[in-house]
Amino acid sequence: MSRIRSRNTTPELVVRSLIHRLGYRFRVHRRDLPGNPDVVFSSRQCVIFIDGCFWHGHECSIGHIPHSNSEYWKDKISRTQLRDSKNRRLLRKEGWRTLTVWECQVKNREKLTKKLQRFLENGTNTYGSKQKREAK
């Protein structure tokens, strides 16, 4: 696992490229914010997390739990999900809007571009949170 990159992954580079093409400027990996967000728009008070489906337990074809040593992976992914929700809650408490972009969403760039644009132009909503998904 030491060879797994946490920064500048392919999905992250794709998302950053799309955002840049939309004309937005940003900072990456601000360590002073909870969860060390992948993309930060300080002036807009919003952050974007680009999460790998496997490592963060997304319910898609990529985010499956391996059959070997499954208890270890269930515990590890569960801890990651708890840490993620805690960090997002802390950010929202501080007034930041959050968006989670999943690795599997990067494949459809047109749809992702629209999602990013809506998030960055919107002044109030939080996208990608559990509450928002349940409301749909």
N, C-alpha and C positions, 0 to 999 in steps of 0.2 A: 504493500500500500504506500510505501515511501515514494514510489514513482508516480503516484497519482497527483496531477497538478491541481492546485486550488485557485490559481490565478492564470489569466490569459488562456483559458480553455477555448476550444473552437466555438462553442455556443456563445461564450462571452465576447469573443472578437466579432462574431456576426452581429450580435445585438448592438455592440458599441458602434460598429460601422453603420448600421441602419439609423441609429440615433444621430450620428454625425451627419449623415446624408440629409436628415430632416432639418438640419441647421442648428441643432442644440449643442451646447458645449457643457462639459461635465468634468467631474473628478472621479477617480477610481480608487476603491479600497481605502476609504477613510477610516483609520484605526480609532479615531475618537468617537465613533458612533457604534451603538450596540450591533453586533453581528458583522461588523466590517463590510458594509454593503458594497456590491460590485460596481455600481454606478450611482453617483451622488450629484444631485442638482441643488446646490445650497440655496440659490436665490429663489427657487420654487418650493423648497422644503419637501422634496420628494427623493426617494431612493428606489433603486431597482436591484433585486437579487436575481441572479441567474443560477438556478439550481439544477444539478444533475438529477435525472429521474431516479436512478438507482440509489444514489447516496442519500437522497432526501425523501425517499419513499413515495414517489408519485405513483398514482394508480393508473399506469399505462403499460404498454408492452415492454418498455425498457425498464420499468421500475419493479420488476419481479424480485422475489427473495430466492436466493440460490437453494437448491435442494441439499447440498452438502453443508454441514455445520449451520443449519437454518436457525437454531436458537440464538447463536452468536449474532447472526445478521439481523434477526428480529430485534434483539436488544439494542444493537448498535444503531440501527435505523430509527428505532423508537426514541432513543436519546437525542439523536440529531433532530428529529421532528419537534421534540420538547424544547430544545435549545432554540430552534428556528422560531417557534411561536412566542417564546419568551422575548427574544430580541425584537421581533416585530411589534409586540405589545409595548415594549419599552420605547421604541421609536414613535409609535402612535401617541403614546403618553407625552412625549416631548414635542408633539405637533408635526411630525413627519408623516407624509403619505408614503405608502409602500406598494410595490408591485413585484410579484414573483413571476419570472419567466422561466418556464420549464424547458429542459433540453429538447423534448419532443416537439415543442411549439416552434422551434427554430426552423424546422423543415419547411413550413408554410410561411415564407417571408412576407408575402403580401398581407396575409392576415395579421402577422406579428407587427408589421409596420403600422397598420391601422390601430392595433391595440396600444402600441407605444405612443402614437400620436394622440389618441384619446386620453391616455393617462397624463401625458405631459401638458396638454391643453386644458384639462379639467382642473378646477381649483379646489374641489372639496372631497371627492370620493377616494376611497382606498380600493384598489383593484388587486385581485389575487388572494384576498383574505378569505377565511372560512365563512365569515358572515355574509360576504358578498355572494359567494357561490351558493349558499343555502337560500338566499333571497331569490335566485333565478328560477 
